[in-house]
Amino acid sequence: MDYSKLQNGSDIRGVALEGIEGQHINLTEAACKDIGRGFALWLVKKTGKTSLRVAVGRDSRLSGATLCDWICQAMVAQGLEVTDFGMASTPAMFMSTITEGYAFDGSVMITASHLPFNRNGFKFFTADGGLEKGDIKEILDFAAGDAVTGLGGGKLISGEFMDTYAKILADKIRAATGDEKPLEGFRIVVDAGNGAGGFYVDKVLKPLGANTDGSRYLDPDGSFPNHIPNPEDKKAMEAITESVKLANADLGIIFDTDVDRAGAVLSDGSELNRNRIIAMLSAILLREHPGTTIVTDSITSTGLAKFIEEKGGVHHRFKRGYRNVINESIRLNNLGQDSQLAIETSGHGALKENYFLDDGAYLVTKLLIELARGKKEGYTLESLIDSLEEPAESVEFRMNILLDDFKSYGQKVIDELTAYAEKQSGWSLAPSNYEGVRVNLDESHGNGWFLLRLSLHDPLLPLNIESNSVGGAKKIAQELAGFIAKYDKLDAQKLIDFTK
């Protein structure tokens, strides 16, 4: 088996269960044990230590316990002391490497985020943060070989960390508000989507005094019987919005499967995701750190850029991919340019004050601090983004590239569209663009923008179109359709249909 095919950027992902036609198990017992051996070898090389402690956690996926057993066995066989935390969140597994009294040399989270029930995978951490693409490649190279650590004395023990992690979050809210129960009088509902996020109700919200009646799908169930645990999923957002309205809640919270992402619904039933949650967090952080730079992915709106600038901040639009935005924010800080937030429209958000860890529970914790402060000082969460200009229309088309060599073909389309855009009346290339081609169009050509980029991993050219006018998205699509139609290896049928 070619283990390199299991690499998904800075994670490992694969098929762990049968159940979806055309998908065959590649996270086999042998593969998982080899990966465990590979991580042990990598960690020995990284640390230079011969006595190593590793923590392992998992989300609610049906295959999680089995994969946990396999990878733990492998690491114990390589001489590591392994602590099985059972059900956990991805951010908690990083925190186990830096929290006093724990300070593990490394940790493993078994998850495939929001992917279907039959998928699973591994994320790895040290006290320096999540591993990078090159580290994952090295682990998989070790897995493909037959080297061993040669260490003895490995053992497996059971442990618990979620109580400690939850208390860190609850104590942060207490410290920021000065109250023991700062959420008393608030009704806050949570939708965990049957993932690992249900802990937030019993271990954070209730101890802080919140009424959580009306919360849904808190029990872990890896078949995900109600909806995909994903703040970007339409059905998922409809579910939490309904919960907020039925409970007349002050705030609704939704987590993805492993709690590294979150979305929210405000008391008026409006969704707080994508550009809106970025604006909310930007408003909070720009008050705390005037002039800071907010790093986002490439598909954020022009209205968000204006909002951040009007709040006195700097908007730095970068590439898609949560590791991309995090690493860019870290890079800027290293250059002396303060950047407190790196966040994608998907809900992956990382704060400088929180080790640049993409942690959905921490983002929500920031919102709850603001909710409690607002009650004391006479403002609402909604008021923080009153001035955010939102587009009249926003659409996305994911155009398949019908070639094995899809990257070079996709790049050719982007390069030729860039040259074409420079010659079009009413079009202007966006300055400081780091991904694909982004073009602004004036009022007579659709009053908005489009971004065509190459997918990070798949044979796709995603096309995002946004307009400030009703009917503008169709006009922009019409402007593009004639150019796109000449590429016969690009499936643009949905775009063409939209123009009719």
KESEFI-53054 format. One line per 8 residues: their letters; for each residue x, y, z of N, C-alpha, C. Coordinates in steps of 0.1 Angstrom, whole numbers. Example, Ala and Ser with C-alpha at 12.3 -4.5 7.8 and 13.67 -1.06 7.14 Angstrom:
2
AS> 132/-57/78/123/-45/78/132/-33/78 | 128/-22/71/137/-11/71/129/0/79
END
This chain:
500
MDYSKLQN> 8/-12/0/0/0/0/9/13/0 | 5/22/-8/12/35/-8/7/44/2 | 14/45/14/9/53/25/8/68/22 | 16/72/12/16/87/9/2/91/5 | -6/82/0/-20/86/-4/-29/89/8 | -25/85/20/-33/88/32/-30/103/37 | -20/110/31/-17/123/36/-28/133/30 | -33/141/39/-42/152/35/-37/165/41
GSDIRGVA> -28/171/34/-21/183/40/-14/179/52 | -18/186/63/-11/183/76/-18/173/85 | -27/165/79/-34/154/85/-32/141/78 | -36/130/84/-38/118/77/-53/114/77 | -58/111/65/-72/107/64/-74/95/55 | -84/87/58/-86/76/49/-100/70/52 | -102/58/46/-115/51/48/-113/41/59 | -122/41/69/-120/32/80/-131/21/80
LEGIEGQH> -142/24/74/-154/15/74/-159/14/59 | -164/2/56/-172/1/44/-185/8/45 | -192/11/34/-205/17/36/-208/27/25 | -198/32/18/-201/41/7/-195/35/-6 | -203/33/-16/-199/27/-28/-186/33/-34 | -177/25/-38/-165/30/-44/-154/33/-34 | -157/33/-21/-147/36/-11/-143/24/-4 | -130/20/-4/-125/8/2/-116/11/13
INLTEAAC> -116/3/24/-109/6/36/-94/6/33 | -88/17/37/-73/18/36/-67/22/49 | -75/25/59/-70/26/73/-72/13/80 | -64/3/75/-64/-11/80/-57/-12/93 | -58/-23/99/-50/-25/112/-35/-24/109 | -30/-29/98/-16/-28/95/-12/-14/93 | -20/-6/85/-17/8/82/-17/16/95 | -27/14/104/-27/22/116/-15/19/126
KDIGRGFA> -12/6/126/0/2/134/13/8/129 | 14/7/115/26/13/109/27/28/112 | 15/35/111/15/49/114/19/52/128 | 14/44/138/18/45/151/33/44/153 | 38/34/147/53/32/147/60/44/141 | 55/48/130/61/60/123/61/72/132 | 50/75/139/50/86/148/60/85/159 | 61/73/165/71/70/175/85/73/170
LWLVKKTG> 88/68/158/101/71/153/103/86/151 | 93/93/145/94/107/143/96/115/156 | 89/111/166/90/118/179/103/116/186 | 109/104/185/122/101/190/132/110/183 | 131/111/170/140/119/162/139/134/165 | 126/138/167/123/152/169/128/156/183 | 126/148/193/129/152/207/143/148/212 | 148/137/206/161/131/210/160/124/223
KTSLRVAV> 147/122/228/145/115/241/143/100/239 | 145/93/250/143/79/249/132/75/259 | 127/84/266/115/82/275/104/92/271 | 94/87/265/84/95/258/70/92/263 | 62/103/265/48/101/269/39/107/258 | 29/100/254/20/104/243/6/102/248 | -3/112/245/-17/111/248/-25/109/235 | -36/101/236/-44/98/224/-59/101/228
GRDSRLSG> -66/108/219/-80/110/220/-87/108/207 | -100/107/207/-108/105/195/-121/112/196 | -127/114/184/-141/119/184/-151/108/184 | -163/110/180/-174/101/182/-175/91/170 | -166/91/161/-168/82/149/-168/67/153 | -176/60/146/-178/46/149/-165/38/149 | -156/41/141/-143/34/140/-133/39/150 | -136/49/157/-126/56/166/-120/47/176
ATLCDWIC> -128/39/183/-122/30/194/-113/20/188 | -116/14/176/-108/4/170/-94/10/166 | -95/22/159/-83/28/154/-74/32/166 | -80/37/177/-73/40/189/-66/28/195 | -72/17/195/-66/5/200/-54/1/192 | -55/2/179/-44/-2/170/-32/7/171 | -34/21/171/-23/30/171/-16/30/185 | -25/28/196/-19/27/209/-10/15/210
QAMVAQGL> -15/3/206/-7/-9/206/7/-7/199 | 7/0/188/19/2/180/29/11/188 | 24/22/194/33/31/201/38/24/214 | 30/16/220/35/9/232/46/0/228 | 44/-7/217/54/-17/212/67/-10/209 | 67/3/206/79/11/204/85/17/216 | 79/14/228/85/18/240/79/31/246 | 68/36/241/62/48/246/52/45/257
EVTDFGMA> 51/55/266/40/54/276/28/62/270 | 18/55/268/6/60/260/-6/61/270 | -12/73/270/-24/75/278/-36/77/269 | -46/69/271/-58/69/263/-68/78/270 | -71/90/264/-81/99/270/-96/96/266 | -98/86/257/-111/84/252/-117/95/244 | -129/99/246/-136/109/239/-130/123/242 | -125/130/232/-119/143/234/-121/152/222
STPAMFMS> -116/164/223/-117/173/211/-102/175/206 | -101/179/194/-88/181/188/-80/192/195 | -86/204/198/-79/214/206/-74/209/219 | -82/201/226/-78/196/239/-66/187/238 | -64/180/227/-53/171/226/-40/179/224 | -41/191/218/-29/200/218/-26/205/232 | -37/209/239/-35/215/252/-29/205/262 | -31/192/259/-25/182/268/-9/182/267
TITEGYAF> -4/188/257/11/189/256/17/201/263 | 9/210/267/14/223/273/8/226/287 | -2/218/291/-9/221/304/-1/215/315 | 1/224/326/9/219/337/3/207/343 | 11/197/347/6/185/352/4/174/342 | 4/178/329/3/168/318/15/169/309 | 17/179/302/29/182/294/34/169/287 | 25/163/279/29/151/271/39/156/260
DGSVMITA> 48/146/256/58/149/246/51/150/232 | 40/143/230/32/144/218/18/139/220 | 9/142/211/-5/137/212/-10/134/198 | -20/125/198/-27/121/186/-42/122/188 | -48/128/178/-63/129/178/-68/121/166 | -77/112/169/-83/104/158/-96/110/154 | -96/115/142/-107/123/136/-106/124/121 | -117/127/115/-117/131/101/-126/143/99
SHLPFNRN> -127/151/110/-135/164/110/-149/161/106 | -154/168/95/-168/168/91/-171/157/80 | -161/149/77/-162/140/66/-172/129/70 | -178/121/60/-188/111/62/-184/101/73 | -194/94/78/-192/85/90/-181/74/88 | -179/70/75/-170/59/73/-155/63/72 | -153/76/72/-139/81/71/-133/83/85 | -120/83/86/-113/87/99/-99/91/95
GFKFFTAD> -92/94/106/-78/98/103/-71/102/116 | -59/108/115/-51/112/126/-45/126/125 | -46/133/136/-39/146/137/-28/145/148 | -17/151/146/-6/150/156/-2/163/161 | 2/163/174/7/176/180/19/173/189 | 27/184/190/37/185/201/34/199/208 | 43/202/217/41/215/224/43/227/214 | 49/224/203/51/235/192/39/237/184
GGLEKGDI> 28/228/185/16/230/178/14/218/169 | 4/219/159/1/208/150/13/206/140 | 14/194/136/25/190/127/22/196/113 | 33/199/106/32/204/92/32/193/82 | 30/197/69/29/187/58/42/179/58 | 53/185/59/66/178/58/67/168/70 | 62/171/81/63/162/92/54/149/90 | 42/152/84/33/140/81/40/131/70
KEILDFAA> 46/138/60/53/130/50/64/121/57 | 71/127/66/82/119/73/76/107/81 | 65/110/88/58/99/95/54/88/86 | 48/91/75/44/81/65/55/74/58 | 66/81/56/79/75/51/84/64/61 | 84/68/74/87/58/85/78/47/85 | 65/49/83/55/39/83/57/29/72 | 61/34/61/64/25/49/76/17/50
GDAVTGLG> 85/20/59/97/12/61/95/2/72 | 106/-3/77/106/-13/88/114/-10/100 | 118/3/101/126/7/113/118/6/126 | 125/4/137/118/4/150/127/13/159 | 121/17/170/128/26/179/139/18/188 | 136/6/190/144/-2/199/143/0/213 | 133/9/217/131/12/231/122/2/238 | 124/0/250/115/-9/258/108/-2/269
GGKLISGE> 99/-9/276/92/-3/287/79/4/284 | 74/2/272/62/9/268/50/4/276 | 40/12/278/28/8/286/16/17/282 | 4/11/284/-8/18/280/-16/21/293 | -20/33/296/-29/36/307/-41/45/303 | -51/45/311/-63/53/308/-61/66/316 | -67/77/310/-66/90/316/-78/98/313 | -78/111/318/-89/120/316/-84/134/315
FMDTYAKI> -88/141/305/-83/155/303/-94/165/300 | -106/161/296/-116/170/291/-121/179/303 | -121/173/315/-125/181/327/-115/193/329 | -103/190/328/-92/200/329/-93/211/318 | -95/206/306/-96/215/295/-108/224/296 | -119/218/299/-132/226/301/-130/237/312 | -124/233/323/-122/243/334/-113/254/329 | -103/252/321/-95/263/315/-104/273/308
LADKIRAA> -113/268/300/-122/277/293/-132/284/302 | -138/277/312/-147/283/321/-140/294/330 | -128/290/334/-120/300/343/-117/312/335 | -114/311/322/-111/323/313/-123/332/313 | -135/327/312/-147/335/312/-149/342/326 | -147/334/336/-148/340/350/-138/351/352 | -125/349/347/-115/359/349/-118/372/341 | -123/370/329/-126/382/320/-138/390/325
TGDEKPLE> -147/384/332/-159/391/336/-159/394/351 | -151/388/359/-150/390/373/-162/384/381 | -169/375/375/-180/368/381/-178/353/382 | -184/347/392/-183/333/394/-193/326/384 | -204/332/382/-214/327/373/-219/338/364 | -211/341/354/-213/353/346/-224/350/335 | -228/338/333/-239/335/323/-252/332/330 | -254/335/342/-267/334/349/-276/344/342
GFRIVVDA> -288/339/340/-299/347/333/-298/346/318 | -289/339/312/-288/337/298/-293/322/294 | -300/321/283/-303/308/278/-294/306/265 | -286/296/266/-276/293/255/-278/278/251 | -281/276/238/-283/263/233/-271/258/225 | -268/245/225/-257/240/218/-262/228/209 | -257/228/197/-259/216/188/-245/210/186 | -243/199/191/-230/192/189/-230/182/178
GNGAGGFY> -241/181/171/-242/172/159/-238/158/162 | -239/153/175/-235/140/179/-220/137/178 | -213/148/177/-198/147/177/-192/148/191 | -181/154/193/-174/154/206/-176/167/214 | -185/176/209/-186/189/215/-197/190/226 | -204/179/229/-214/179/240/-209/183/253 | -196/181/256/-190/184/269/-192/199/272 | -193/208/262/-193/222/265/-206/226/273
VDKVLKPL> -216/218/272/-228/221/280/-226/219/295 | -223/206/298/-222/202/312/-209/208/319 | -198/210/311/-186/213/318/-182/227/317 | -189/235/308/-185/249/307/-198/258/310 | -208/256/302/-220/265/303/-227/264/316 | -231/252/320/-238/250/333/-231/255/345 | -218/252/347/-211/257/358/-210/272/359 | -212/279/347/-211/293/346/-225/299/348
GANTDGSR> -235/291/351/-249/295/354/-259/296/342 | -255/292/330/-263/293/318/-275/283/319 | -286/286/314/-297/277/311/-295/271/297 | -293/258/296/-290/252/283/-302/244/278 | -314/246/283/-325/238/278/-328/242/264 | -330/231/256/-332/233/242/-320/229/233 | -309/225/240/-297/220/233/-301/207/226 | -293/204/216/-296/192/208/-284/184/204
YLDPDGSF> -286/171/203/-276/162/197/-263/163/204 | -264/162/217/-252/163/226/-245/150/228 | -253/139/226/-247/125/229/-239/121/217 | -227/116/219/-218/111/208/-225/99/201 | -225/100/187/-230/90/179/-224/91/165 | -214/82/163/-206/83/151/-214/80/138 | -226/76/138/-234/75/126/-240/88/122 | -239/98/130/-244/112/128/-258/112/122
PNHIPNPE> -268/107/131/-281/104/126/-290/117/123 | -285/128/128/-294/140/127/-289/150/116 | -277/153/116/-271/161/105/-256/160/106 | -249/164/95/-234/164/95/-230/175/106 | -221/171/114/-216/181/124/-206/191/117 | -212/202/111/-204/211/103/-211/224/102 | -205/235/107/-211/248/107/-213/254/93 | -207/247/83/-209/252/69/-221/245/63
DKKAMEAI> -226/234/69/-237/226/63/-251/233/65 | -258/234/54/-271/241/55/-281/235/65 | -282/221/65/-291/215/74/-287/217/88 | -274/216/91/-269/218/104/-272/232/109 | -270/242/101/-273/256/105/-288/258/107 | -296/252/99/-311/252/101/-315/246/114 | -308/236/118/-311/229/131/-308/238/143 | -297/245/143/-293/253/155/-302/266/154
TESVKLAN> -305/271/142/-314/283/142/-327/279/147 | -333/268/144/-346/264/149/-345/262/164 | -334/257/170/-332/256/184/-333/269/191 | -326/279/185/-325/292/191/-339/298/191 | -347/297/181/-360/303/180/-370/296/189 | -369/283/190/-379/275/199/-376/278/213 | -363/280/217/-359/282/231/-359/297/235 | -361/305/224/-360/320/227/-346/322/233
ADLGIIFD> -336/316/228/-322/317/234/-315/330/231 | -306/333/239/-297/345/237/-286/342/228 | -282/329/226/-272/325/217/-273/310/214 | -270/307/201/-269/293/198/-255/290/193 | -250/278/197/-236/274/193/-237/261/186 | -229/260/175/-228/247/168/-213/244/166 | -209/231/169/-196/227/167/-195/216/156 | -183/215/150/-180/204/141/-176/192/149
TDVDRAGA> -174/181/143/-172/168/149/-162/168/160 | -150/174/157/-139/174/167/-136/187/174 | -145/197/172/-146/209/179/-134/219/176 | -128/217/165/-118/227/161/-125/238/153 | -138/237/150/-145/248/143/-159/250/150 | -164/262/149/-177/265/155/-184/276/147 | -197/276/148/-205/287/143/-215/290/154 | -223/301/151/-232/305/161/-244/311/155
VLSDGSEL> -255/312/163/-267/319/158/-271/329/169 | -273/342/165/-276/352/175/-291/352/179 | -294/360/189/-308/359/195/-319/362/185 | -316/370/175/-326/374/165/-327/363/154 | -320/352/155/-321/341/146/-311/342/134 | -303/352/134/-294/354/123/-281/345/125 | -276/340/114/-264/331/115/-252/339/117 | -243/334/126/-230/340/128/-219/330/123
NRNRIIAM> -217/330/110/-207/322/104/-201/329/92 | -191/323/86/-184/328/74/-180/343/77 | -183/353/69/-178/366/70/-183/372/83 | -195/368/88/-201/375/100/-193/371/113 | -189/358/114/-182/355/126/-168/361/126 | -162/362/114/-149/368/113/-150/383/117 | -161/390/113/-163/404/116/-165/405/131 | -173/396/137/-175/397/152/-162/395/160
LSAILLRE> -154/385/156/-142/383/163/-132/395/161 | -132/400/148/-123/411/145/-127/423/154 | -140/426/155/-144/437/163/-139/436/178 | -140/424/183/-136/421/197/-121/424/198 | -113/417/189/-99/418/190/-93/432/187 | -100/439/178/-95/452/175/-97/462/186 | -107/459/194/-109/467/206/-98/464/216 | -94/451/217/-84/447/227/-70/450/222
HPGTTIVT> -68/450/208/-55/452/202/-56/461/190 | -57/474/192/-60/483/181/-49/482/171 | -54/482/158/-45/482/147/-40/468/143 | -44/458/149/-39/444/146/-43/440/132 | -36/430/127/-39/425/114/-47/412/115 | -58/411/107/-66/400/107/-63/392/94 | -58/380/95/-55/372/83/-67/363/81 | -72/363/68/-83/354/64/-80/347/52
DSITSTGL> -89/338/48/-87/330/36/-91/339/24 | -90/334/12/-91/342/0/-105/346/-4 | -116/339/1/-129/341/-4/-137/351/5 | -131/358/14/-138/367/23/-143/379/14 | -153/386/19/-160/396/11/-153/410/12 | -157/418/2/-152/432/2/-158/439/14 | -170/436/18/-176/442/29/-169/440/42 | -164/427/44/-156/424/56/-143/432/56
AKFIEEKG> -136/433/44/-124/441/44/-126/455/48 | -137/461/43/-141/475/47/-144/476/62 | -151/466/67/-154/466/81/-142/466/90 | -132/457/87/-120/456/95/-112/469/94 | -111/475/82/-104/488/80/-110/499/88 | -124/500/88/-131/510/95/-130/509/110 | -127/497/115/-125/494/129/-110/497/133 | -102/501/123/-88/505/125/-78/493/124
GVHHRFKR> -83/482/118/-74/471/116/-69/470/102 | -61/460/100/-55/456/87/-61/443/82 | -67/442/71/-72/429/66/-62/424/56 | -57/412/59/-47/405/51/-54/392/45 | -59/393/33/-65/382/26/-55/372/21 | -55/360/25/-44/350/21/-51/338/14 | -44/327/15/-49/314/8/-59/306/17 | -66/298/10/-75/288/16/-66/278/24
GYRNVINE> -72/272/34/-65/262/41/-61/267/55 | -66/260/66/-64/266/79/-49/267/83 | -41/258/79/-27/259/82/-21/271/74 | -26/273/62/-20/285/55/-23/298/62 | -35/300/67/-38/313/73/-31/314/87 | -30/303/94/-23/303/107/-8/306/105 | -2/299/96/12/301/93/15/315/88 | 6/321/80/8/334/76/7/344/87
SIRLNNLG> -2/342/96/-3/351/108/9/350/116 | 14/338/118/26/336/126/38/343/119 | 39/342/106/50/348/98/49/363/100 | 38/369/99/36/384/101/41/388/115 | 37/380/125/41/384/139/57/383/140 | 62/373/134/77/371/134/84/383/127 | 77/389/118/83/401/111/80/414/119 | 73/413/130/70/425/138/57/431/135
QDSQLAIE> 49/425/127/35/430/124/25/423/132 | 19/429/142/10/422/151/-2/417/144 | -5/404/146/-16/397/140/-22/388/150 | -34/392/155/-40/385/166/-50/374/162 | -54/374/149/-64/364/145/-61/359/131 | -61/345/129/-61/339/116/-73/330/115 | -81/333/105/-94/326/104/-99/324/90 | -105/312/88/-111/309/75/-126/311/75
TSGHGALK> -132/313/64/-147/314/63/-153/301/68 | -146/290/67/-151/277/72/-154/276/87 | -148/286/94/-150/286/109/-137/282/116 | -127/277/109/-114/275/115/-108/288/119 | -106/290/132/-101/303/136/-90/301/147 | -79/308/147/-69/306/157/-64/320/162 | -63/321/175/-59/334/181/-45/333/186 | -38/344/185/-24/345/190/-24/343/205
ENYFLDDG> -34/348/212/-35/346/227/-37/331/231 | -41/323/221/-44/309/224/-35/299/215 | -22/303/215/-12/294/208/-14/292/193 | -22/301/187/-26/299/173/-32/285/171 | -40/281/180/-47/268/180/-60/270/174 | -64/263/163/-77/264/158/-87/256/167 | -94/264/175/-102/258/186/-116/265/185 | -126/257/181/-140/262/181/-145/266/194
AYLVTKLL> -142/258/204/-146/261/218/-140/274/223 | -128/277/220/-122/289/224/-128/301/217 | -131/300/204/-138/311/198/-151/314/204 | -159/303/207/-172/305/214/-170/312/228 | -159/308/235/-156/313/248/-154/329/247 | -148/333/236/-146/348/234/-160/354/232 | -169/347/225/-182/353/223/-190/354/236 | -188/344/244/-196/344/257/-191/355/267
IELARGKK> -178/357/266/-172/368/274/-179/381/270 | -180/383/257/-186/395/251/-201/396/254 | -208/385/254/-222/384/258/-224/389/272 | -216/384/281/-217/388/295/-214/402/297 | -203/407/291/-199/421/292/-210/430/287 | -216/426/275/-226/434/269/-238/437/278 | -242/426/286/-253/428/295/-250/438/306 | -237/438/311/-233/448/321/-233/462/315
EGYTLESL> -228/463/303/-225/476/297/-235/482/287 | -246/473/285/-257/478/277/-256/477/262 | -249/467/257/-249/464/243/-251/450/240 | -254/446/227/-256/433/224/-245/428/214 | -245/415/213/-235/409/203/-239/414/189 | -252/415/186/-256/419/173/-250/433/169 | -250/442/179/-246/456/177/-231/456/172 | -223/446/175/-209/447/172/-207/446/157
IDSLEEPA> -216/441/149/-214/440/135/-225/447/127 | -231/457/134/-242/465/127/-237/471/114 | -224/475/114/-219/483/102/-214/473/91 | -214/460/93/-209/451/83/-218/451/71 | -212/455/59/-220/455/47/-219/441/41 | -231/435/39/-231/421/34/-236/421/20 | -231/412/12/-234/411/-2/-249/408/-4 | -254/413/-15/-268/410/-19/-269/395/-24
ESVEFRMN> -258/391/-30/-258/377/-36/-244/371/-34 | -244/358/-32/-231/351/-31/-234/337/-36 | -226/332/-46/-227/319/-51/-213/313/-53 | -213/299/-53/-201/292/-56/-203/281/-66 | -195/279/-75/-195/268/-85/-182/260/-84 | -183/247/-82/-172/239/-81/-171/231/-94 | -162/235/-103/-160/230/-116/-150/219/-117 | -154/207/-120/-145/195/-121/-136/197/-133
ILLDDFKS> -123/193/-131/-113/193/-141/-112/178/-146 | -115/176/-158/-116/162/-163/-103/157/-169 | -93/158/-161/-79/153/-165/-72/148/-153 | -63/138/-155/-54/134/-144/-44/145/-140 | -39/151/-150/-30/162/-147/-38/175/-145 | -46/175/-135/-55/186/-133/-49/199/-128 | -38/198/-121/-32/210/-115/-26/219/-126 | -19/213/-136/-13/222/-147/-24/228/-155
YGQKVIDE> -35/220/-158/-46/225/-166/-53/236/-159 | -56/234/-146/-62/244/-138/-54/257/-137 | -41/256/-136/-33/268/-135/-33/275/-148 | -34/267/-159/-34/273/-173/-47/282/-174 | -58/277/-169/-71/284/-170/-69/297/-161 | -63/296/-150/-62/308/-141/-53/318/-147 | -41/314/-153/-32/323/-159/-38/330/-171 | -46/323/-179/-52/329/-191/-63/338/-187
LTAYAEKQ> -70/335/-176/-81/344/-172/-75/357/-166 | -63/356/-160/-57/367/-154/-53/377/-166 | -47/372/-176/-44/380/-188/-56/386/-194 | -67/378/-195/-79/383/-201/-85/394/-193 | -85/392/-180/-91/402/-171/-84/416/-172 | -71/416/-174/-64/429/-175/-69/437/-187 | -75/431/-197/-79/438/-209/-94/442/-209 | -102/437/-199/-116/439/-199/-120/452/-193
SGWSLAPS> -129/459/-200/-134/472/-194/-143/469/-182 | -142/476/-172/-150/475/-160/-144/464/-150 | -134/457/-154/-127/447/-146/-114/453/-140 | -111/449/-128/-98/452/-123/-93/441/-114 | -80/437/-116/-74/427/-107/-73/432/-93 | -77/424/-83/-76/428/-69/-61/428/-65 | -57/439/-58/-43/440/-54/-40/430/-43 | -28/426/-41/-23/417/-30/-31/404/-29
NYEGVRVN> -33/398/-41/-40/385/-41/-30/374/-41 | -32/364/-32/-23/353/-30/-27/340/-36 | -39/339/-41/-45/326/-46/-54/328/-58 | -51/321/-69/-59/321/-81/-59/335/-86 | -71/339/-92/-73/352/-98/-86/358/-92 | -84/370/-86/-96/377/-80/-98/390/-88 | -110/392/-92/-113/404/-101/-125/412/-95 | -123/425/-94/-134/433/-90/-141/439/-103
LDESHGNG> -154/439/-102/-162/444/-114/-170/456/-110 | -171/466/-118/-178/478/-115/-193/476/-116 | -201/487/-113/-216/486/-113/-222/481/-126 | -216/485/-137/-222/481/-150/-218/467/-154 | -209/461/-147/-205/447/-150/-208/437/-139 | -217/441/-130/-221/432/-119/-220/436/-105 | -212/447/-103/-211/453/-90/-206/443/-79 | -195/437/-81/-190/427/-72/-176/422/-75
WFLLRLSL> -174/409/-73/-161/403/-75/-163/388/-78 | -152/383/-84/-152/368/-85/-137/364/-82 | -136/351/-77/-124/345/-74/-124/331/-80 | -114/328/-89/-112/315/-94/-99/310/-89 | -100/298/-83/-88/293/-77/-87/277/-79 | -76/272/-77/-74/257/-78/-76/251/-64 | -84/241/-63/-86/234/-50/-73/229/-45 | -72/229/-31/-60/224/-25/-56/210/-28
HDPLLPLN> -66/201/-29/-64/187/-30/-71/180/-41 | -82/186/-46/-91/179/-55/-90/185/-69 | -94/177/-80/-94/182/-93/-106/191/-96 | -105/203/-90/-116/213/-90/-110/227/-92 | -118/235/-99/-116/249/-99/-128/256/-93 | -128/259/-80/-139/266/-73/-140/280/-78 | -152/285/-81/-154/298/-86/-164/305/-76 | -160/315/-69/-168/323/-60/-172/336/-66
IESNSVGG> -185/339/-66/-190/352/-71/-198/359/-60 | -196/372/-59/-203/379/-49/-207/393/-55 | -219/397/-53/-224/410/-58/-231/418/-48 | -230/431/-49/-237/440/-40/-251/444/-46 | -254/438/-57/-267/442/-63/-275/429/-66 | -288/430/-65/-297/418/-68/-296/416/-84 | -293/404/-88/-291/401/-102/-276/403/-106 | -268/408/-97/-254/411/-101/-246/398/-103
AKKIAQEL> -249/388/-94/-241/375/-95/-243/369/-109 | -256/369/-114/-258/364/-127/-251/371/-138 | -251/385/-137/-244/393/-146/-229/390/-147 | -223/388/-135/-209/385/-134/-206/371/-141 | -215/361/-138/-214/348/-143/-215/349/-159 | -224/357/-164/-225/359/-178/-212/364/-184 | -206/374/-177/-194/380/-182/-183/369/-183 | -183/359/-174/-173/349/-173/-176/337/-182
AGFIAKYD> -188/334/-185/-192/321/-191/-186/320/-205 | -185/330/-213/-180/329/-226/-165/325/-226 | -158/331/-216/-144/327/-215/-142/313/-210 | -150/309/-200/-148/295/-194/-153/285/-204 | -163/287/-212/-168/277/-221/-158/271/-230 | -148/278/-233/-138/273/-243/-129/262/-238 | -129/260/-225/-121/249/-219/-129/236/-218 | -126/227/-228/-134/215/-229/-132/205/-218
KLDAQKLI> -121/206/-210/-118/197/-199/-123/202/-186 | -131/213/-186/-136/219/-174/-152/217/-175 | -157/211/-164/-172/209/-164/-178/222/-158 | -182/231/-166/-188/243/-162/-203/244/-164 | -210/233/-165/-224/233/-168/-232/240/-158 | -230/239/-146/-238/246/-135/-236/261/-137 | -224/265/-140/-222/280/-142/-230/284/-154 | -229/277/-165/-236/280/-177/-251/281/-175
DFTK> -257/271/-168/-271/270/-165/-275/282/-156 | -266/287/-147/-270/298/-139/-271/311/-147 | -264/312/-158/-265/324/-166/-278/325/-175 | -285/315/-176/-297/315/-184/-309/322/-178
END
